[in-house]
Amino acid sequence: MDPVLWVAFLGTVIFMQAPPGPDSLLVTARAISHGRSTAFFTVLGMTVGAGLVQLPLLALGVSSLVAASPLAFNLLRWSGAAYLCWLGLSLLRSPATEVAVEEHGHLRPLVAAREGMIANLLNPWPITFMVAFLPQFIDPDRGSVTLQLLLLGGTQKVTGVLVLGAYALASGTLGEWMKQPKILLWQQRIAGCFIIGLGIRMAVSGGAAR
């Protein structure tokens, strides 16, 4: 595709990903509660893991059908909201002893990646965004539309790694300053309430564009 058009897409998508949204807020909560490593694996699940599902669906046109169907969109949105509330409740229900906080302080990498992937896949807005936004940068005269879609979608996921990784790094550094077990416990409780709030927001207002 046209390199100038691709650079324009790159700058636009980074600008649109930078403001806080459900993904970045979940990564922030993970980084503060569980550390940078867990947050980075959550980011990989949200971007690389989810992209392995979303990009083929986008190329096949299935995501267009989901975005065009109010029922399918709402079912996906409510499922995502329920999943976020479940993640938040799991933090609130964790044991309240200092030893338990230390043992609970880190999720296994694959678990963190899986939770990030599911949270992103159950949010209908990434699919809607790709369906509505990516075709604006497609030039049918310059080759395969499918390959251009995959290139643009892959670019979006790579920029997502960079943007969300920056959130993970900054938030993880903040969490490193507050390592006392009692503080970690309260961080966990606050993060749980915050994630539940995201779920309620998604259910009521439809979430955010990422």
CYANA upper distance limits for C-alpha pairs under 8 A (distance plus 0.5 A):
  1 MET  CA      5 LEU  CA      8.00
  1 MET  CA      6 TRP  CA      7.63
  1 MET  CA    138 ILE  CA      8.33
  1 MET  CA    139 ASP  CA      7.66
  1 MET  CA    142 ARG  CA      6.37
  1 MET  CA    143 GLY  CA      7.86
  1 MET  CA    148 GLN  CA      7.21
  2 ASP  CA      6 TRP  CA      6.79
  2 ASP  CA    142 ARG  CA      8.12
  3 PRO  CA      7 VAL  CA      6.66
  4 VAL  CA      8 ALA  CA      6.74
  5 LEU  CA      9 PHE  CA      6.72
  5 LEU  CA    137 PHE  CA      7.16
  6 TRP  CA     10 LEU  CA      6.61
  6 TRP  CA    137 PHE  CA      8.08
  6 TRP  CA    152 LEU  CA      8.19
  7 VAL  CA     11 GLY  CA      6.76
  8 ALA  CA     12 THR  CA      6.65
  9 PHE  CA     13 VAL  CA      6.51
  9 PHE  CA    137 PHE  CA      7.47
  9 PHE  CA    152 LEU  CA      8.32
 10 LEU  CA     14 ILE  CA      6.77
 10 LEU  CA    155 THR  CA      7.66
 10 LEU  CA    156 GLN  CA      8.03
 10 LEU  CA    159 THR  CA      8.34
 11 GLY  CA     15 PHE  CA      6.70
 12 THR  CA     16 MET  CA      6.74
 13 VAL  CA     17 GLN  CA      6.56
 13 VAL  CA    156 GLN  CA      7.09
 13 VAL  CA    159 THR  CA      8.16
 14 ILE  CA     18 ALA  CA      6.62
 14 ILE  CA    159 THR  CA      6.78
 14 ILE  CA    160 GLY  CA      8.25
 14 ILE  CA    163 VAL  CA      7.89
 15 PHE  CA     19 PRO  CA      8.33
 17 GLN  CA    160 GLY  CA      7.52
 17 GLN  CA    163 VAL  CA      7.46
 17 GLN  CA    210 ARG  CA      7.63
 18 ALA  CA    163 VAL  CA      6.83
 20 PRO  CA     24 SER  CA      6.17
 20 PRO  CA     25 LEU  CA      6.83
 21 GLY  CA     25 LEU  CA      6.46
 21 GLY  CA    208 ALA  CA      6.54
 21 GLY  CA    209 ALA  CA      7.90
 21 GLY  CA    210 ARG  CA      6.67
 22 PRO  CA     26 LEU  CA      6.57
 22 PRO  CA    198 LEU  CA      7.04
 22 PRO  CA    207 GLY  CA      7.79
 22 PRO  CA    208 ALA  CA      7.19
 22 PRO  CA    210 ARG  CA      7.29
 23 ASP  CA     27 VAL  CA      6.69
 23 ASP  CA     46 MET  CA      7.97
 23 ASP  CA    119 ALA  CA      8.42
 23 ASP  CA    120 ASN  CA      7.54
 23 ASP  CA    164 LEU  CA      8.21
 23 ASP  CA    210 ARG  CA      7.28
 24 SER  CA     28 THR  CA      6.61
 24 SER  CA    164 LEU  CA      6.30
 24 SER  CA    167 TYR  CA      7.06
 25 LEU  CA     29 ALA  CA      6.73
 25 LEU  CA    195 ILE  CA      8.45
 26 LEU  CA     30 ARG  CA      6.67
 26 LEU  CA    195 ILE  CA      7.12
 27 VAL  CA     31 ALA  CA      6.56
 27 VAL  CA     39 ALA  CA      5.98
 27 VAL  CA     40 PHE  CA      8.44
 27 VAL  CA     42 THR  CA      7.15
 27 VAL  CA     43 VAL  CA      7.32
 27 VAL  CA    164 LEU  CA      7.61
 27 VAL  CA    167 TYR  CA      7.43
 27 VAL  CA    168 ALA  CA      6.48
 28 THR  CA     32 ILE  CA      6.75
 28 THR  CA     39 ALA  CA      7.90
 28 THR  CA    167 TYR  CA      6.65
 28 THR  CA    168 ALA  CA      6.39
 28 THR  CA    171 SER  CA      5.99
 28 THR  CA    172 GLY  CA      8.18
 29 ALA  CA     33 SER  CA      6.59
 29 ALA  CA    171 SER  CA      8.38
 29 ALA  CA    191 ALA  CA      5.76
 29 ALA  CA    194 PHE  CA      8.39
 29 ALA  CA    195 ILE  CA      8.27
 30 ARG  CA     34 HIS  CA      5.96
 30 ARG  CA     35 GLY  CA      7.32
 30 ARG  CA     36 ARG  CA      8.48
 30 ARG  CA     38 THR  CA      7.27
 30 ARG  CA     39 ALA  CA      5.78
 30 ARG  CA     42 THR  CA      8.37
 30 ARG  CA    191 ALA  CA      8.31
 31 ALA  CA     35 GLY  CA      4.92
 31 ALA  CA     36 ARG  CA      5.50
 31 ALA  CA     37 SER  CA      8.20
 31 ALA  CA     38 THR  CA      7.16
 31 ALA  CA     39 ALA  CA      5.31
 31 ALA  CA    168 ALA  CA      6.06
 31 ALA  CA    169 LEU  CA      8.19
 31 ALA  CA    171 SER  CA      5.99
 31 ALA  CA    172 GLY  CA      5.05
 31 ALA  CA    175 GLY  CA      7.35
 32 ILE  CA     36 ARG  CA      8.29
 32 ILE  CA    171 SER  CA      6.17
 32 ILE  CA    172 GLY  CA      5.84
 32 ILE  CA    173 THR  CA      8.49
 32 ILE  CA    174 LEU  CA      7.19
 32 ILE  CA    175 GLY  CA      4.85
 32 ILE  CA    176 GLU  CA      8.26
 32 ILE  CA    187 GLN  CA      7.56
 33 SER  CA    105 GLY  CA      7.23
 33 SER  CA    175 GLY  CA      7.36
 33 SER  CA    184 LEU  CA      6.97
 33 SER  CA    187 GLN  CA      6.42
 33 SER  CA    188 GLN  CA      5.95
 33 SER  CA    191 ALA  CA      7.75
 34 HIS  CA     38 THR  CA      6.51
 34 HIS  CA     39 ALA  CA      7.80
 34 HIS  CA    105 GLY  CA      5.59
 34 HIS  CA    106 HIS  CA      5.39
 34 HIS  CA    107 LEU  CA      7.41
 35 GLY  CA     39 ALA  CA      6.90
 35 GLY  CA    105 GLY  CA      8.45
 35 GLY  CA    106 HIS  CA      7.65
 35 GLY  CA    172 GLY  CA      5.65
 35 GLY  CA    175 GLY  CA      7.14
 35 GLY  CA    176 GLU  CA      7.84
 36 ARG  CA     40 PHE  CA      6.56
 36 ARG  CA    168 ALA  CA      6.26
 36 ARG  CA    169 LEU  CA      6.48
 36 ARG  CA    171 SER  CA      8.07
 36 ARG  CA    172 GLY  CA      5.06
 36 ARG  CA    173 THR  CA      7.99
 37 SER  CA     41 PHE  CA      6.91
 37 SER  CA    109 PRO  CA      8.32
 38 THR  CA     42 THR  CA      6.74
 38 THR  CA    106 HIS  CA      7.26
 38 THR  CA    107 LEU  CA      6.82
 38 THR  CA    108 ARG  CA      7.96
 38 THR  CA    109 PRO  CA      6.59
 38 THR  CA    112 ALA  CA      6.57
 39 ALA  CA     43 VAL  CA      6.73
 39 ALA  CA    112 ALA  CA      7.95
 39 ALA  CA    165 GLY  CA      8.48
 39 ALA  CA    168 ALA  CA      5.99
 39 ALA  CA    172 GLY  CA      8.26
 40 PHE  CA     44 LEU  CA      6.81
 40 PHE  CA    165 GLY  CA      6.70
 40 PHE  CA    168 ALA  CA      6.74
 41 PHE  CA     45 GLY  CA      6.77
 41 PHE  CA    109 PRO  CA      6.31
 41 PHE  CA    110 LEU  CA      7.86
 41 PHE  CA    112 ALA  CA      6.31
 41 PHE  CA    113 ALA  CA      5.38
 41 PHE  CA    116 GLY  CA      8.45
 42 THR  CA     46 MET  CA      6.77
 42 THR  CA    109 PRO  CA      8.47
 42 THR  CA    112 ALA  CA      5.46
 42 THR  CA    113 ALA  CA      4.91
 42 THR  CA    114 ARG  CA      7.91
 42 THR  CA    115 GLU  CA      7.39
 42 THR  CA    116 GLY  CA      5.15
 42 THR  CA    117 MET  CA      7.91
 43 VAL  CA     47 THR  CA      6.65
 43 VAL  CA    113 ALA  CA      7.57
 43 VAL  CA    116 GLY  CA      7.04
 43 VAL  CA    161 VAL  CA      6.81
 43 VAL  CA    164 LEU  CA      6.73
 43 VAL  CA    165 GLY  CA      7.11
 44 LEU  CA     48 VAL  CA      5.75
 44 LEU  CA     49 GLY  CA      6.86
 44 LEU  CA    113 ALA  CA      6.63
 44 LEU  CA    116 GLY  CA      8.12
 44 LEU  CA    117 MET  CA      8.35
 44 LEU  CA    161 VAL  CA      7.29
 45 GLY  CA     49 GLY  CA      4.98
 45 GLY  CA     50 ALA  CA      6.70
 45 GLY  CA    112 ALA  CA      8.01
 45 GLY  CA    113 ALA  CA      4.60
 45 GLY  CA    114 ARG  CA      6.35
 45 GLY  CA    115 GLU  CA      7.72
 45 GLY  CA    116 GLY  CA      5.31
 45 GLY  CA    117 MET  CA      4.70
 45 GLY  CA    118 ILE  CA      8.40
 46 MET  CA     50 ALA  CA      5.90
 46 MET  CA     51 GLY  CA      8.23
 46 MET  CA    113 ALA  CA      7.79
 46 MET  CA    116 GLY  CA      5.29
 46 MET  CA    117 MET  CA      4.93
 46 MET  CA    118 ILE  CA      8.14
 46 MET  CA    119 ALA  CA      7.81
 46 MET  CA    120 ASN  CA      5.90
 46 MET  CA    121 LEU  CA      8.37
 47 THR  CA     51 GLY  CA      6.11
 47 THR  CA    117 MET  CA      7.87
 47 THR  CA    157 LYS  CA      5.67
 47 THR  CA    158 VAL  CA      7.85
 47 THR  CA    160 GLY  CA      6.78
 47 THR  CA    161 VAL  CA      6.77
 48 VAL  CA     52 LEU  CA      6.78
 48 VAL  CA    157 LYS  CA      7.15
 48 VAL  CA    158 VAL  CA      8.47
 49 GLY  CA     53 VAL  CA      7.68
 49 GLY  CA    113 ALA  CA      8.13
 49 GLY  CA    114 ARG  CA      8.43
 49 GLY  CA    117 MET  CA      6.15
 50 ALA  CA     54 GLN  CA      6.55
 50 ALA  CA    117 MET  CA      5.61
 50 ALA  CA    118 ILE  CA      8.04
 50 ALA  CA    120 ASN  CA      7.03
 50 ALA  CA    121 LEU  CA      6.51
 51 GLY  CA     55 LEU  CA      5.95
 51 GLY  CA    153 GLY  CA      8.42
 51 GLY  CA    154 GLY  CA      7.98
 51 GLY  CA    157 LYS  CA      7.17
 52 LEU  CA     56 PRO  CA      7.45
 53 VAL  CA     57 LEU  CA      7.02
 54 GLN  CA     58 LEU  CA      6.48
 54 GLN  CA     63 SER  CA      8.14
 54 GLN  CA    121 LEU  CA      8.26
 54 GLN  CA    127 ILE  CA      7.59
 55 LEU  CA     59 ALA  CA      6.66
 55 LEU  CA    150 LEU  CA      6.79
 55 LEU  CA    153 GLY  CA      6.87
 55 LEU  CA    154 GLY  CA      8.11
 56 PRO  CA     60 LEU  CA      6.61
 56 PRO  CA    150 LEU  CA      8.40
 57 LEU  CA     61 GLY  CA      6.54
 57 LEU  CA     62 VAL  CA      5.69
 57 LEU  CA     63 SER  CA      6.14
 58 LEU  CA     62 VAL  CA      6.69
 58 LEU  CA     63 SER  CA      5.78
 58 LEU  CA     64 SER  CA      7.62
 58 LEU  CA    127 ILE  CA      8.30
 58 LEU  CA    130 MET  CA      8.19
 58 LEU  CA    131 VAL  CA      7.70
 58 LEU  CA    149 LEU  CA      8.19
 59 ALA  CA    146 THR  CA      6.02
 59 ALA  CA    149 LEU  CA      7.11
 59 ALA  CA    150 LEU  CA      7.32
 61 GLY  CA     65 LEU  CA      7.42
 62 VAL  CA     66 VAL  CA      7.12
 63 SER  CA     67 ALA  CA      6.63
 63 SER  CA    127 ILE  CA      6.64
 63 SER  CA    128 THR  CA      8.11
 63 SER  CA    131 VAL  CA      7.53
 64 SER  CA     68 ALA  CA      6.56
 64 SER  CA    127 ILE  CA      8.50
 64 SER  CA    128 THR  CA      8.16
 64 SER  CA    131 VAL  CA      6.49
 65 LEU  CA     69 SER  CA      6.68
 66 VAL  CA     70 PRO  CA      8.39
 66 VAL  CA     72 ALA  CA      6.09
 66 VAL  CA     73 PHE  CA      6.46
 67 ALA  CA     72 ALA  CA      8.09
 67 ALA  CA     73 PHE  CA      6.54
 67 ALA  CA    124 PRO  CA      8.22
 67 ALA  CA    127 ILE  CA      7.54
 67 ALA  CA    128 THR  CA      5.92
 67 ALA  CA    131 VAL  CA      8.02
 68 ALA  CA     73 PHE  CA      8.29
 69 SER  CA     73 PHE  CA      6.55
 70 PRO  CA     74 ASN  CA      6.53
 71 LEU  CA     75 LEU  CA      6.60
 72 ALA  CA     76 LEU  CA      6.67
 73 PHE  CA     77 ARG  CA      6.61
 73 PHE  CA    124 PRO  CA      6.71
 74 ASN  CA     78 TRP  CA      6.49
 75 LEU  CA     79 SER  CA      6.58
 76 LEU  CA     80 GLY  CA      6.66
 76 LEU  CA    122 LEU  CA      6.04
 76 LEU  CA    123 ASN  CA      7.09
 76 LEU  CA    124 PRO  CA      6.42
 77 ARG  CA     81 ALA  CA      6.69
 77 ARG  CA    122 LEU  CA      6.93
 77 ARG  CA    123 ASN  CA      6.15
 77 ARG  CA    124 PRO  CA      6.17
 77 ARG  CA    202 MET  CA      7.29
 77 ARG  CA    203 ALA  CA      7.01
 77 ARG  CA    206 GLY  CA      7.21
 77 ARG  CA    207 GLY  CA      8.30
 78 TRP  CA     82 ALA  CA      6.60
 78 TRP  CA    202 MET  CA      8.02
 78 TRP  CA    203 ALA  CA      6.03
 79 SER  CA     83 TYR  CA      6.67
 79 SER  CA    122 LEU  CA      6.67
 80 GLY  CA     84 LEU  CA      6.75
 80 GLY  CA    119 ALA  CA      6.71
 80 GLY  CA    121 LEU  CA      8.35
 80 GLY  CA    122 LEU  CA      4.77
 80 GLY  CA    123 ASN  CA      5.79
 80 GLY  CA    199 GLY  CA      7.70
 80 GLY  CA    202 MET  CA      8.16
 81 ALA  CA     85 CYS  CA      6.76
 81 ALA  CA    122 LEU  CA      8.50
 81 ALA  CA    123 ASN  CA      8.37
 81 ALA  CA    198 LEU  CA      7.99
 81 ALA  CA    199 GLY  CA      4.54
 81 ALA  CA    200 ILE  CA      6.79
 81 ALA  CA    201 ARG  CA      8.34
 81 ALA  CA    202 MET  CA      6.06
 81 ALA  CA    203 ALA  CA      5.93
 82 ALA  CA     86 TRP  CA      6.67
 82 ALA  CA    199 GLY  CA      6.90
 83 TYR  CA     87 LEU  CA      6.80
 83 TYR  CA    119 ALA  CA      7.41
 83 TYR  CA    122 LEU  CA      8.50
 83 TYR  CA    199 GLY  CA      7.96
 84 LEU  CA     88 GLY  CA      6.76
 84 LEU  CA    119 ALA  CA      7.38
 84 LEU  CA    195 ILE  CA      6.55
 84 LEU  CA    196 ILE  CA      6.56
 84 LEU  CA    198 LEU  CA      7.47
 84 LEU  CA    199 GLY  CA      5.44
 85 CYS  CA     89 LEU  CA      6.59
 85 CYS  CA    195 ILE  CA      6.99
 85 CYS  CA    196 ILE  CA      4.84
 85 CYS  CA    197 GLY  CA      8.14
 85 CYS  CA    198 LEU  CA      8.28
 85 CYS  CA    199 GLY  CA      5.76
 85 CYS  CA    200 ILE  CA      7.93
 86 TRP  CA     90 SER  CA      6.63
 86 TRP  CA    196 ILE  CA      8.10
 87 LEU  CA     91 LEU  CA      7.15
 87 LEU  CA    192 GLY  CA      7.74
 87 LEU  CA    195 ILE  CA      7.60
 87 LEU  CA    196 ILE  CA      8.06
 88 GLY  CA     92 LEU  CA      6.96
 88 GLY  CA    191 ALA  CA      7.65
 88 GLY  CA    192 GLY  CA      4.38
 88 GLY  CA    193 CYS  CA      6.60
 88 GLY  CA    194 PHE  CA      7.83
 88 GLY  CA    195 ILE  CA      5.54
 88 GLY  CA    196 ILE  CA      5.51
 89 LEU  CA     93 ARG  CA      6.54
 89 LEU  CA    192 GLY  CA      6.65
 89 LEU  CA    193 CYS  CA      8.29
 89 LEU  CA    196 ILE  CA      7.66
 90 SER  CA     94 SER  CA      6.84
 90 SER  CA    192 GLY  CA      7.97
 91 LEU  CA    188 GLN  CA      6.53
 91 LEU  CA    189 ARG  CA      6.81
 91 LEU  CA    191 ALA  CA      8.03
 91 LEU  CA    192 GLY  CA      5.60
 92 LEU  CA    188 GLN  CA      7.68
 92 LEU  CA    189 ARG  CA      5.80
 92 LEU  CA    192 GLY  CA      6.12
 92 LEU  CA    193 CYS  CA      8.04
 94 SER  CA    100 ALA  CA      8.45
 94 SER  CA    101 VAL  CA      8.46
 94 SER  CA    104 HIS  CA      8.36
 95 PRO  CA    100 ALA  CA      6.30
 95 PRO  CA    101 VAL  CA      7.52
 96 ALA  CA    100 ALA  CA      7.25
 96 ALA  CA    101 VAL  CA      7.41
 96 ALA  CA    185 LEU  CA      7.59
 97 THR  CA    101 VAL  CA      6.79
 98 GLU  CA    102 GLU  CA      6.87
 98 GLU  CA    181 PRO  CA      5.84
 98 GLU  CA    182 LYS  CA      6.98
 98 GLU  CA    185 LEU  CA      8.21
 99 VAL  CA    103 GLU  CA      6.76
 99 VAL  CA    181 PRO  CA      8.31
100 ALA  CA    104 HIS  CA      6.35
101 VAL  CA    105 GLY  CA      6.32
101 VAL  CA    181 PRO  CA      6.68
101 VAL  CA    184 LEU  CA      7.49
101 VAL  CA    185 LEU  CA      6.55
102 GLU  CA    181 PRO  CA      6.98
105 GLY  CA    184 LEU  CA      8.44
107 LEU  CA    111 VAL  CA      6.92
107 LEU  CA    112 ALA  CA      6.53
108 ARG  CA    112 ALA  CA      6.76
109 PRO  CA    113 ALA  CA      6.66
110 LEU  CA    114 ARG  CA      6.44
111 VAL  CA    115 GLU  CA      6.64
112 ALA  CA    116 GLY  CA      6.71
113 ALA  CA    117 MET  CA      6.58
114 ARG  CA    118 ILE  CA      6.65
115 GLU  CA    119 ALA  CA      6.56
116 GLY  CA    120 ASN  CA      6.74
117 MET  CA    121 LEU  CA      6.62
118 ILE  CA    122 LEU  CA      6.50
119 ALA  CA    123 ASN  CA      6.92
120 ASN  CA    126 PRO  CA      8.01
121 LEU  CA    126 PRO  CA      8.45
123 ASN  CA    207 GLY  CA      8.04
123 ASN  CA    210 ARG  CA      8.43
124 PRO  CA    128 THR  CA      6.80
125 TRP  CA    129 PHE  CA      6.31
125 TRP  CA    207 GLY  CA      7.81
125 TRP  CA    208 ALA  CA      7.06
125 TRP  CA    209 ALA  CA      5.67
125 TRP  CA    210 ARG  CA      6.25
126 PRO  CA    130 MET  CA      6.71
126 PRO  CA    209 ALA  CA      7.03
126 PRO  CA    210 ARG  CA      5.67
127 ILE  CA    131 VAL  CA      6.67
128 THR  CA    132 ALA  CA      6.56
129 PHE  CA    133 PHE  CA      6.10
129 PHE  CA    134 LEU  CA      8.22
129 PHE  CA    209 ALA  CA      7.13
129 PHE  CA    210 ARG  CA      8.07
130 MET  CA    134 LEU  CA      5.77
130 MET  CA    135 PRO  CA      8.45
130 MET  CA    153 GLY  CA      7.71
131 VAL  CA    135 PRO  CA      7.44
132 ALA  CA    136 GLN  CA      8.19
133 PHE  CA    137 PHE  CA      8.24
134 LEU  CA    138 ILE  CA      7.50
134 LEU  CA    149 LEU  CA      7.25
134 LEU  CA    152 LEU  CA      7.14
134 LEU  CA    153 GLY  CA      7.90
135 PRO  CA    149 LEU  CA      7.78
138 ILE  CA    145 VAL  CA      7.24
138 ILE  CA    148 GLN  CA      6.95
138 ILE  CA    149 LEU  CA      7.75
139 ASP  CA    143 GLY  CA      8.12
139 ASP  CA    145 VAL  CA      7.91
140 PRO  CA    144 SER  CA      7.33
140 PRO  CA    145 VAL  CA      6.36
143 GLY  CA    147 LEU  CA      8.42
143 GLY  CA    148 GLN  CA      8.25
144 SER  CA    148 GLN  CA      6.83
145 VAL  CA    149 LEU  CA      6.63
146 THR  CA    150 LEU  CA      6.74
147 LEU  CA    151 LEU  CA      6.60
148 GLN  CA    152 LEU  CA      6.63
149 LEU  CA    153 GLY  CA      6.43
150 LEU  CA    154 GLY  CA      6.34
151 LEU  CA    155 THR  CA      6.58
152 LEU  CA    156 GLN  CA      6.72
153 GLY  CA    157 LYS  CA      6.87
154 GLY  CA    158 VAL  CA      6.75
155 THR  CA    159 THR  CA      6.71
156 GLN  CA    160 GLY  CA      6.60
157 LYS  CA    161 VAL  CA      6.87
158 VAL  CA    162 LEU  CA      7.09
159 THR  CA    163 VAL  CA      6.58
160 GLY  CA    164 LEU  CA      6.25
160 GLY  CA    165 GLY  CA      8.33
161 VAL  CA    165 GLY  CA      6.02
162 LEU  CA    166 ALA  CA      6.70
163 VAL  CA    167 TYR  CA      7.17
164 LEU  CA    168 ALA  CA      6.74
165 GLY  CA    169 LEU  CA      6.60
166 ALA  CA    170 ALA  CA      6.64
167 TYR  CA    171 SER  CA      6.44
168 ALA  CA    172 GLY  CA      6.21
169 LEU  CA    173 THR  CA      6.68
170 ALA  CA    174 LEU  CA      7.05
171 SER  CA    175 GLY  CA      6.79
172 GLY  CA    176 GLU  CA      6.71
173 THR  CA    177 TRP  CA      7.34
174 LEU  CA    178 MET  CA      7.67
175 GLY  CA    179 LYS  CA      7.38
178 MET  CA    183 ILE  CA      6.89
178 MET  CA    184 LEU  CA      7.45
179 LYS  CA    183 ILE  CA      7.34
179 LYS  CA    184 LEU  CA      6.75
180 GLN  CA    184 LEU  CA      6.64
181 PRO  CA    185 LEU  CA      6.62
182 LYS  CA    186 TRP  CA      6.98
183 ILE  CA    187 GLN  CA      6.60
184 LEU  CA    188 GLN  CA      6.61
185 LEU  CA    189 ARG  CA      6.84
186 TRP  CA    190 ILE  CA      6.57
187 GLN  CA    191 ALA  CA      6.47
188 GLN  CA    192 GLY  CA      6.57
189 ARG  CA    193 CYS  CA      6.89
190 ILE  CA    194 PHE  CA      6.59
191 ALA  CA    195 ILE  CA      6.62
192 GLY  CA    196 ILE  CA      6.72
193 CYS  CA    197 GLY  CA      6.63
194 PHE  CA    198 LEU  CA      6.90
195 ILE  CA    199 GLY  CA      6.88
196 ILE  CA    200 ILE  CA      6.78
197 GLY  CA    201 ARG  CA      6.55
198 LEU  CA    202 MET  CA      6.62
198 LEU  CA    207 GLY  CA      8.24
199 GLY  CA    203 ALA  CA      6.73
200 ILE  CA    204 VAL  CA      6.57
201 ARG  CA    205 SER  CA      6.12
201 ARG  CA    206 GLY  CA      7.49
201 ARG  CA    207 GLY  CA      6.49
202 MET  CA    206 GLY  CA      5.06
202 MET  CA    207 GLY  CA      4.22
202 MET  CA    208 ALA  CA      7.89
203 ALA  CA    207 GLY  CA      7.57
